[in-house]
Amino acid sequence: MAVAAENQSQPPQNDLPYVLILKPPAAFSIFGDHFFHSPKFQFLKAFESPLPLSQFLLTHAQSVQAILTSASGSVTADTIRLLPHLGLVVTTSQGINHIDCSECRRRGIAVAGAGTIFSTDCADSAVGLLLDVLRKVSAANRYVKQGLWSSQGNYPLGNKLGGKQVGIVGLGSIGTEVAKRLEAFSCSISYNSRSKKPSVPYTFYPNVVELAVHCDALIICCALTDETHHLIGKEVLSALGKDGVIINIARGPIIDEKELVQCLIKREIRGAGLDVFEHEPDVPVELLALDNVVMSPHNAVCTTESLEELRKTVVGNFEAFFSNEPLLTPVPLDDLPHLSGHILQGEVRYSMLQGEEEMMTKSCLLMVVKNPDRSFCLFAS
């Protein structure tokens, strides 16, 4: 049995460089594991090996030159340190919070992401969910299909989107695309972000609660970080009010899901459109019976067209790397980061953010002092 396991863990023998896959990306389940095929490299699939991951990595440590990952596959410092020849990590996602980019930067390892491939499709989904909740499209569809129109009469009216005040949390590439689409509906747009963006005409609110007070609908487009975890809780939902709608196409844990469920059940907000959930793929059972909730299975970013663009980008990044050419969608690791953190037994865990949908984390022995002007001073401990 040991010999069989060892044989199954061996990659094919040829001269092509190896790209490690820890977990299969979602595209594999849709199109097959040939989706990212290229004649210039070959995949080493840890998920197909009977060996424990640590043993598999030790076995192939000298062979791996690059990693392909996705939002569900973490690339930790421990993994990176086991691979002495690793030079590139490519993720199929727009966010990079699942990659220890600080360790990559320390080791001189390049990182490439999906860039803005998913931004337009995600924005389409956000506006679609908002329209669905306001106009009760899905609920009315069920009403007709259940034969209730003929027996119970007309379905209750919905509400128009045109002219609504819409708040966007996170005005990055996705949030900006959402805003563009809402302008066509003559919506009044405001936003919350880490800082005011002087290049946009929208009203800026530095506080999410204040943003919610001035909105009919709130659309979540920001990254999931320590700071944004449960950013949307009881206080924000109460500020949004009984006529308010919340849309989340970002990450589930940004909303306190228990509080959201209670607000929806008690009709303390009008409704919700949710593409992401706090404990995916599990969805709170209470939501299933609510007609004021529209849900999708975390596929706001996925269309046939966007996945084809992703295929070209992922393959192109690897082929560029192995040909010593510039990457197509590099993540700039040397930019000065925005830092936020807290002291924990002399150790600070902080988030490095380079865009509304990009996040890096690292633990280091530093003392962080937050100044009154919201800047940070770092002192080595």
N, C-alpha and C positions, 0 to 999 in steps of 0.2 A: 504493500500500500504506500509506503514511504517513497519507493521508486516511482510509482505512478504519479504521486502528488508532485514530485520533483520534475518529472517530465512535463506535466501539465503546466507548470509555472515557467517553462522555458520558452522564450520568444523565438520566432522563426529566425533561421540563420541566414542573413544576407548583410549587405554593406550599408543599407539604409539606416539613418539615425533613428533613435527611438524617442517616441512621445508617450509619456506615461498618462494613463487615464485611471484615476482612483475610483470614480463612480461614473456610470454611463450618463451622458447628458440627455435631456429630454428628447432631443432630435433623433436619438438612436431608436427610441420606442416608436417614433412616427415613421421614420424613413429607413431604419436599419443602420447597423454599425458601419456600413460603407459610406455613410453620408459625408464624412470629412476625409474621404480617401484622397491620397495624392501619391504620385509616383516618386516623390522626393523624400518621404519619410514613412515610418510604420508605427503602429500603435502597440503599446505594451499594456494589456488590460488587466489591472490588478483585481478588478471585480470578478473576473472569470477564474482566478486561481483559488485552489483549495487552501493555500497557505495563509496564515494570519498576515495581515497587512505589514506589520513590522518585519516579519521574516521575508516577505516578498520584496520589500524595499531593500533590505540588506542583501538579498540575493542578486538584485539587479542594480544596485547602487552605482556601479561603474558605467552602466550602459545608458542611463537616462540623461538626456540633454534638455528635454522640455516636458511640460505638463499641460494637458488639456483638462480644464475643470469647468464647473457650472455653479450656479448659486447654491445648489444642494451639496456641493463637495468642497469641504474646507481644505485649504492648503496652509498648514500650520508651520510654525517655526521648526517644530520637531521633525516634520516630514522634510522640509527644505534642508535641514542639517544632515540628513541621511544621504543626500544626493550631491556628491562633491562636484559633479560636472553639469549640474543644472544651470541653464542659462536663460530660460524663458518660461513664463507661466502665461497661458492664454485662457481666458474665461469666456464662456458663451453669453455671459450676462452683462448688463450695463453697469450694475453695481459691483464693487470689488471688496465688500466688507467680509467676505469669506476667505480672503487671501491675506496672509501676514505680509503686507507690503513693506513694513519696516525692516523685516528680516531680508526681504528681497533687495531692498535698497542697500542694506549693510553688506550683502553678499555680491552686489553688482548684477543681480538677476533682473532682466527686463520683464515687464508685465504689459500685456495687451488685453483690451476688453472689446466689447461689442460696439463701442463708440456710441453714436446716436441712432443706430439702426432701428431700434425699437421705439424711439420717441414719438413718431407720428402715429403708429398703430396704437400705442398706449393712450395717446391723447384722444384718438377716435373712440376708444373704448370708454374712456372717462366721460366724454360728452354723451355717448350712447347710453351709458348707465344713468346719467342724470336725466336725460330725456325720458327714459323708460320709467324711472321712479315718479317723475312729475306727471307724465301723461298716462301712467298706469298701463303701459302697453302689455307687459307680461301678464299682469293680473287680469286685464280685459281679455286677453287671448285664452287664458284658462276658463274664464267665464263663458265664452262662446263655445269652446270645445266640450265643456261639461253640459251643454244644452240648456244653460240657465237663461239665455237671452229671451227665448220664446216663452219660458215659464215664469220668469221673474221680472221681465222688462229690461229697460235700459240700464247699463252699468253706470255707477257714479262717475261724475266728471273729474278730470284731472286738472292740472295747473299748467300754464304756459311757461316756457323757458325764456322767451323774449323779454328783455328788460330787467331780468332778475339781477340782483347783486350777488356776485359769486366771488368767494375767497379762495385763493390757491395757496396751499402750504408747501413751499419749496418751488421757487421759480427758476429751476434749472432748465435743461433742454426739454424735458417732458412738460413741466409746468408752463413753459413759454409756448409750446405747441397747443396746449389746452387753451391758453389765453387767446391765441390767434383764432381758434375755432369759435370761442364764445363771443368774440367781437362781431362775428357774422350774425349773431342772434341779438345784437344790440345790448349785450349784458354789460353791467357796470362791474369792472374787475378790480379787485384789490388783492394784496398778497402779504405773506409773512415769509421772511427769509433771514439768514444770518446777518445780512446787512442790506441796506437800501440800494437798489440798482438804479443809478441815475439815468441810464439809457432807456428805461421803460416809462410809459406814461401812467402806469397804474398806481393806485394809492397804496402806500406801504404802512403796515402795522407791525411794530417790533414785538408785539405780544399776541399770541394765538387767541387768547380769550377776547381781547379787544377786536381782533379780526372777525371772530365768530359773531360778536354782538352786531356788527354792521353787515352781516351776510344773510342771504336766503339759502345759500348752499355753500358747503365747504368741500373742496377737492384736495385730497392728500396726495402729494407728488414728491415728498422729500425722502431722503435716505433714512434707513434705520440705523440709529447710533445710540449710544448710551443716553444722550440728551433727548432724543426723540422717542425713546421707548415709553409707551403710554403717554405720549404728549397730548393725545386726545382722550380726556377723561371726563368725569362728571361735570367739572367746572366749564369746560369748553362746550360740551353738549348742552348744558343748561343755558349757556350764553347764546347758542345757536337757536334755541327755542322751539316751540311746538310746531312752527311752520317751516322749520329748517330741514335741509336734506344734507346728508354727508355721503361722500363718494371716496372710496379708497382703492387706488390702483398701484399703491407703493409697496408697503410691507404690512402684514397683519398686526404685529405687535406695536405698531405706532398708535393704534387705538386700544384702549382698555376694553377688551371685548365683553367682559361681564357687565360693565357699566353701559355699553352700547345696547346690549340685549335688553336690559331693564328699561332703558329709555324708549326703545322701540315697542316693547310690550305695553308700556304705560302710555304710549303715544305722546311722550314728552318731546319728541322730534317727529317730523312728518314721515321720514323714510330714510332708507340707505341703499346705496349701490355698492356692492362689495365684490372685488375680484380676488382679494387676499384675506387671509384669516390668521388668527394668532397661533393656532396649533394645527396647521395643515398636515394632512388633508381632512382632518376632523373639523366639522362645522357644528356650532351649537344647535342642538335639535330644536330649540325654541324658534330659531329663525325660519325653519322649514315651513311653518304654518302661517307665516306673516305675509300678507299681500302687499305690505308697504316696504318689502325688502326684495331687491333684485340681486342675484348672485351669479358669478361665473367662476370656474375652477382655475384661478390663477393663470389665465391665458390671454390677458389683455395685451401682452406684448407679441403674441404669436399669430402670424398669418403665413400663408404659403409664401408670399412674396418676401416677408421679412426674414423668414428662415432660409430662403435661398440667398439673400444678401448676407446672412450670417455665415452660411457655408463658405461663400467666396472670401469673406473677411477672415474667418478662422484659418482656412487653408492658406490664404495669402500671407497671413502673419507668420505661420510656420515656414512656408517656402522662402519668405524673405529672410527669416532668421538663419535658416540653414544655407542660404546663399550669400550671407553677410551683406544683406541689403537692408535699408530702413524698414521698420515695421509699419503696417498700414494704420493701426489704431493704438499707438503706444499710450500707456498711462504715465504721465510725468511724475516720477517719484522724487525728483530733486527740488520741486517747487516748495517754497516755504509753506508749511501746513498751518491750518487753523487748529489750535489746540484747546481742548477742554478736558478737565479731569478732576480727580479728587485724591487726597492723600489716603493711603491704606497701608498702615504699618510701614511707613517709609517708602512705599512703592506707589507709583502713579500709573494708572491705566488711562490712557488718553486716546482720543480719536483724532485722526488726521483727515481732514476733508478737503478734497480738491474740486468738488462739483456737487451739485444738489443730489446727484445719484451715485456719488463715489465716496467710499469711506475706507480708511485703513486704520488698524489698531495695533498697538504695541505696548508692552509693559517695560518700564525702565525705572531705574533708581534716580528719580528726580524729585525736587520739591517745586510745586507749582504755586505761584502767588498770583491771584487774580486782582488786577488793579481796578480802581474806580471807573476808568475809561473802557473797561472790558478787555484790555490787553493783558498779556501774560508775561511773567518773568520766570525763567527756569534757572534753578540752582542745582548743580550736581550734588548728590548726597554721598 
